[in-house]
Amino acid sequence: MVKVLKEELSQDPDFLSMFLNEARLAARLNHANVVHTYEVGVEDSQHFLVMDYLDGQPLHALLRRASRTRMPLDVHVRILADALAGLHYAHTLTDFDGTPLFVVHRDVSPQNVFVTYDGQVKVVDFGIAKAVGAASTTQSGVFKGKLAYVAPEQAGGDSVDARADIFSVGVMLWEAIAARRFAQGDSQTTILAKRLSGTEPRIRDVAPDADPELAEICDKAMAQRPDERFSSALAFRDALEGFLDRFSRRVGARE
């Protein structure tokens, strides 16, 4: 798959800077649960990325086709656990001298988790990811990311770290348990107000029969304060793996 920056956008310093930041970061990512970038270049003034061709569907399209109520919970949780493995790799990526880059995806959502037809799970589109020391292309007052999934601190314009991505996967877990969209029917203004005030429904409010262990995991991932969430995507993944061990067979790529 080739991702090309439109010629007119290459003349815009902000878009070009964003694209080049993505290119530099994408070239460093090499993990089974992250889309792989093979080449970054420019030809005839056209900037491009050459990435894996993924034969499958983004998670939101899969859920729309299968319907959330018919998606087996253990399969849905397996997809999220695999996505967390990819995120943990990105979060712990280091520079060539071993200096941590502190990468944060900042747009984790069902649109950016891809499931291939042979059962692989890939996190895609690090286009607005940030690493410490990267040039910022976010202008004042411009929000980046999908509001329904962003962490409160990101929605409020504060600095973010890996725990913001953990919150986003927490929302996706909430949706897996409840078998419905988290912010369905709400306007962007309402979502923002509830997100900042911490007044959105907890999973037990809408799914009182939810497995207590999984509900606890969801609550921890979606804690309003970052320091009350899982300390890493790996810790979150380990909790989901523990649930899957108890809940069912070991769900793998075939399922």
Protein Blocks (a to p, Z undefined) as FASTA:
>chain_A
ZZdddfklmmpmklmmmmmmmmmmmmmpccfkbccdfbdcdeehiacddddddddddfkl
mmmmnopklmcfklmmmmmmmmmmmmmmmmmpccfkopafkiafklacfklcccdfkopa
cdehjllgccehiacfbdghiagdjfklmcfklmnopacdfklmmmmmmmmmmmmmnopa
fkgoiafklmmmmmmnopaccfklmmmmbcfklmmmmmmmmgfblklmcfbfklmmmmmm
mmmmmmmccddfkZZ
